[in-house]
Amino acid sequence: MSKVLPFAAGAAIFLVLATANGAGYRYGVSDQAFYIPAVARAIDPSLFPRDGPLIDAEGRLLVIDEILGGLARGTGLSLPTLLLAGYIASVGLLWVGLWLIGTRVYRSRWAIAALGAAFALRHRIPRTSANSFEPYFHPRMLAFGVGTLAVAALLRRRAGLAVALVALSALLHVTTALWFAVLIGVALAVLDARWRRLVLPAVLAAGAVLGAAVVAGPLHGALAIMDATWLGAVASKDSLFATDWPLWAWAANTGLLALLWWAQRTRERAGVASAEDRALAWGATALVALFLATLPLVAAKVALVVAFQIPRVFWLVDFVALVYVIGAVTDAGASGVGAPSRHRAAIVAVLLLAAATARGAYIMLVERPERALFEIGTPATPWEQAMRWIAGRPPDVHVLADPGHAWKYGTSVRVSARRDVLVEEVKDSAIAIYSREAAIRFVDRTAAIGDFSALTADSARALADRYALDYLVTETDLPLPLAYRNDQFRIYSLR
């Protein structure tokens, strides 16, 4: 009971602080603009008869949509409820991982509290399109939680369990699992000569699997060079080409590795570092080396390498650095035989907890007072009311809306109405990373729409004729047959 109570209390506090620092849990936002339609399509294949190939351009690389679709069918749970459960599971796994890592690395439970508070202080990893934490369900965060368990297993020399956990994470999010495979694999090779003998066979096997996927699998054609049209479709994604990073982004990300090694050396001098700690530092170093080694291929615009979004390795480097910087600060001055300064660890923990609490409160009460801490479904806004009307139309209707509707109004047509939409600029341009056909589709349609705010009845009819559109959703009054209206939006029939 003496251990269960602090663990359970810590889990609850971590959930609240992490969610508040992310501006509250929300359904249907950001990358869920892709994942929710993919899961909905797995549940009901009749959905998205036009946008299906676009969704499949990324969905073919994942199995999580089928897993979630099966859970929804088997349990009868709605997607909002299922994804909330997935979010809580992700946060729970993260807390278990942090606790297990902390009990192995640190000498005080105060240091574990400091690690949890520091992790809750959500931040962006510069120019990587990754945040340290996402306040909504994302398979990447679930895979990351499993990966932290793999790190904890490695710290306990449970090599087989660590490898199994990395394999499990691959079912959830392939590239996140790949980065953990490098981190854990290199650490195991540093620790044990037997694992070093497996490195070459493992690399050859991975290469064979990748080659098969490129030649005849879901990555077919991925070795193509991205042309001007393709690059134009992804031009807004400043995380893809590290060769174009400003100097500050290079300094910030590579500085994480320097910070990690400073923390490792500090703990070694204090006599509190283990061989496993050093091995993980080498694993993080290997991630940065992988990033640097692939830069020429990124500069050459090789589609396969660009699609892997290798700069995201710094997400893991950031995490490992955080673990050991907390350790270096709380264990500073400790000797190899004496206990660490619990007073120092307590001060660090209290300061970080205060910072996370104050920042979370400011975000939720001042910056985003309109948001609940947990928004389980979509809010009752005029946009959602309009989408509910669209959702009542046949599954094959085709909708024209402002290309920026997802970020302007909170959710996409595909998420809230589960209907095909001509273009959704943020997610469609992201999917274009994985397919030249998707890139051409995105460029063609955004060019055809032009300035949506200047859309006229005639231009709307022309778009309807060209793309077989059924409804237009807009805030503008137009001389078109009105099918629905509310305080903000009009829906016009284009047929």
Secondary structure, 3 states (H helix, E strand, C coil): CCCHHHHHHHHHHHHHHHHHHCCCEECCCCCHHHHHHHHHHHHCCCCCCCCHHHHHHHHCCCCHHHHHHHHHHHHCCCHHHHHHHHHHHHHHHHHHHHHHHHHHHCCCHHHHHHHHHHHHCCCEECCCCEECCCCCCCHHHHHHHHHHHHHHHHHCCCHHHHHHHHHHHHHHCHHHHHHHHHHHHHHHHHHCHHHHHHHHHHHHHHHHHHHHHHHHCCCCCCCCECCHHHHHHCCCCCCCCHHHCCHHHHHHHHHHHHHHHHHHHHHHHCCCCCHHHHHHHHHHHHHHHHHHHCHHHHHCCEHHHHHCCHHHHHHHHHHHHHHHHHHHHHHCCCCCCCCCCHHHHHHHHHHHHHHHHHHHHHHHHHHCCCCCCEECCCCCCHHHHHHHHHHCCCCCCEEECCCCHHHHHCCCHHHHCCCEECCCHHHHHHHHHHCHHHHHHHHHHHHHHCCHHHCCHHHHHHHHHHHCCCEEEECCCCCCCEEEECCCCEEEECC
